[in-house]
Structures are given as structure tokens and as C-alpha cells.
């Protein structure tokens, strides 16, 4: 239905809805110019509706909180304690004093389902939110608590 409506609208625009000539209409329409680029060329309505949508973000700032170890650890601290000194929900191992390698192994194992005991399903949900770089930063932070 949307396609039919678009085609009808495109034909309506091409044929015209007033006595103004096509040249007069074109003169009255402002030209759209992107900053630091060439003028935008007009395209038929059908092409506009079917063109792939692409968004390009230049020089977007990287979210510093995404790699801030203390911020990342806040999600862990609610179960493991502010200094990783607690047994999470009274069922897990205390992670304070673990090496970065052991922490990375555990977090990646939770992500892929190859590691964990009774808390496996809870930790899979937590670990799956982390990317490789965040796991490295978090493992280093926890190992120094």
C-alpha cells in the first residue's frame, strides 16, 4: 500500500497540481547544500523511497565510561562487594586476588557458556554485555583490588 501511495504521489508531483509551469516551480524551490559539499541533486520519488539509508558519524566521541574500569565494576560490586571481597549471593568464589588471566578466562567462559556453576545463568547475562576490551580493563581492575 505504501508503494502504491508513493507512486501516486510521485506521478502527482510530476504531472503538477497547478497552472505554474515546471520551470517556475523549480525556480521557487530552494537548493539544498550540505556544509562543505556539493549541492544535493534531486532524485525521483521512487529512488528516494527505495534508497538504502546510511548514517555516517564523523569524529564521534568515544564513550569514556565504556572503558572506565570503576564504572564497569559497579555492576559487579552489587554482588561481589565494593572490593570484590564477597561471595556473590553466598554461592560464588571470592574474586578478590584473582589474576587478570583468570578473570578474563572466567568472563569469556561465562559469555560462551563454557564456565560457571550455580551462578552461570546470571553471570552469562552480565558478561555478555562486555566486549573484549572491556573485559581486559575490568580484569586488570579487579586483580588490583
VMD Tcl script that draws the C-alpha trace (Angstrom):
set ca {
  {0.00 0.00 0.00}
  {2.84 2.40 0.81}
  {4.44 1.73 -2.57}
  {1.18 2.43 -4.41}
  {0.70 5.64 -2.45}
  {4.28 6.68 -3.18}
  {3.89 6.05 -6.90}
  {0.63 8.03 -7.00}
  {2.27 10.86 -5.09}
  {5.27 10.83 -7.44}
  {3.02 10.96 -10.51}
  {1.01 13.76 -8.96}
  {4.20 15.75 -8.40}
  {5.49 15.06 -11.92}
  {2.23 15.98 -13.64}
  {1.71 19.01 -11.44}
  {-1.20 20.29 -9.45}
  {-1.41 23.92 -10.59}
  {-1.08 26.14 -13.61}
  {2.53 27.03 -12.79}
  {5.00 25.82 -15.33}
  {7.62 23.30 -14.29}
  {10.30 25.95 -14.74}
  {8.54 28.37 -12.36}
  {8.22 25.65 -9.72}
  {11.90 24.76 -9.99}
  {12.92 28.40 -9.62}
  {10.86 28.78 -6.45}
  {12.34 25.69 -4.77}
  {15.45 26.34 -2.66}
  {18.58 24.39 -3.44}
  {19.77 22.19 -0.60}
  {23.51 22.36 0.05}
  {25.31 20.29 2.63}
  {28.06 22.01 4.58}
  {31.42 21.54 2.84}
  {29.94 19.52 0.00}
  {28.41 19.79 -3.42}
  {24.72 20.64 -3.88}
  {22.32 17.76 -3.37}
  {20.81 16.55 -6.60}
  {17.13 15.86 -6.64}
  {16.09 12.29 -7.31}
  {12.80 10.79 -8.40}
  {10.46 9.99 -5.51}
  {10.71 6.24 -6.11}
  {14.52 6.35 -5.80}
  {14.31 8.32 -2.59}
  {11.90 5.84 -1.04}
  {13.93 2.79 -2.03}
  {17.41 4.18 -1.47}
  {19.33 2.50 1.35}
  {19.56 4.59 4.47}
  {23.09 5.16 5.69}
  {24.17 7.23 8.62}
  {27.78 8.33 8.84}
  {29.04 9.78 12.08}
  {32.36 11.57 11.82}
  {34.59 12.26 14.76}
  {32.08 10.85 17.26}
  {33.47 10.96 20.79}
  {34.22 7.57 22.33}
  {32.19 6.97 25.46}
  {34.81 7.15 28.19}
  {32.55 5.30 30.64}
  {32.69 2.27 28.32}
  {36.32 1.73 29.29}
  {36.28 3.20 32.79}
  {37.09 0.19 34.99}
  {35.47 1.57 38.12}
  {32.24 2.29 36.26}
  {32.30 -1.19 34.73}
  {32.92 -2.75 38.15}
  {29.86 -1.03 39.66}
  {27.67 -3.73 38.10}
  {29.89 -6.41 39.71}
  {30.07 -4.70 43.11}
  {26.40 -5.16 43.87}
  {27.00 -8.93 44.27}
  {30.79 -9.23 44.73}
  {31.24 -6.23 47.08}
  {32.97 -2.89 46.55}
  {36.39 -4.56 46.81}
  {35.46 -7.94 45.30}
  {35.62 -9.38 48.82}
  {32.21 -11.11 48.90}
  {30.94 -14.44 47.70}
  {28.23 -13.32 45.24}
  {24.85 -14.19 46.71}
  {26.70 -16.52 49.06}
  {27.31 -19.03 46.25}
  {30.30 -17.92 44.16}
  {34.02 -17.81 44.74}
  {35.51 -14.61 46.11}
  {37.20 -12.95 43.12}
  {39.49 -10.63 45.07}
  {43.11 -11.61 44.40}
  {42.43 -13.37 41.10}
  {44.93 -12.77 38.30}
  {43.82 -10.80 35.23}
  {44.15 -14.00 33.17}
  {41.84 -15.96 35.48}
  {39.25 -13.17 35.42}
  {39.38 -12.93 31.61}
  {39.06 -16.71 31.33}
  {36.05 -16.72 33.65}
  {34.26 -13.79 31.98}
  {34.83 -15.13 28.48}
  {33.73 -18.57 29.68}
  {30.52 -17.12 31.08}
  {29.92 -15.36 27.75}
  {30.29 -18.56 25.70}
  {28.71 -20.84 28.31}
  {31.83 -22.92 28.97}
  {32.39 -21.72 32.54}
  {30.40 -21.46 35.72}
  {28.46 -23.28 38.35}
  {25.25 -22.29 40.09}
  {25.61 -18.63 39.07}
  {26.26 -19.43 35.41}
  {23.00 -18.02 34.02}
  {23.25 -14.77 36.00}
  {26.88 -14.25 35.02}
  {26.23 -15.10 31.35}
  {23.82 -12.16 31.21}
  {26.35 -9.85 32.86}
  {29.39 -11.00 30.86}
  {27.56 -10.91 27.53}
  {27.24 -7.12 27.90}
  {31.04 -6.74 27.84}
  {33.24 -6.56 24.76}
  {36.82 -7.91 24.69}
  {38.38 -4.56 25.53}
  {36.05 -4.01 28.48}
  {36.87 -7.49 29.81}
  {40.61 -6.70 29.71}
  {40.12 -3.39 31.52}
  {37.81 -4.95 34.11}
  {40.10 -7.95 34.70}
  {43.06 -5.65 35.33}
  {40.98 -3.52 37.75}
  {39.63 -6.47 39.74}
  {43.06 -8.08 40.02}
  {44.36 -4.93 41.77}
  {41.57 -4.72 44.37}
}
mol new
graphics top color blue
foreach p $ca { graphics top sphere $p radius 0.5 }
foreach p [lrange $ca 0 end-1] q [lrange $ca 1 end] { graphics top cylinder $p $q radius 0.2 }
display resetview
